[in-house]
Amino acid sequence: MVTLEGARRTIIDRKNIAPDFFDLSTRLAGEILQKFVQYQVKLAIAGDFSDLSQTFGDFAYESNRGNQIFFCATVDDAKEKLFVAK
């Protein structure tokens, strides 16, 4: 992860995130993502999410409908979302 002081966009590779984040019953994802929203920092997590639960897939789908948190297949997709999103 590379974030510069004052940066308002961040991309994180899925492999750099603890597996508990993707288990929604831990509430870890919600708590962390809320901080990004609260501080108005757009976040894209890039990677393959096909092995995760349907519940997480629904969560990612709803997040991608917004304009601050994105789950993307590739870093290039993440860049596009972060710099095109309203």
Secondary structure, DSSP 8 states (H G I E B T S, - for coil): ----TT--EEEEEGGGS-GGGG-GGG-HHHHHHHHHHHTT-EEEEES--TTS-HHHHHHHHHHHHSSSEEEESSHHHHHHHHHH--
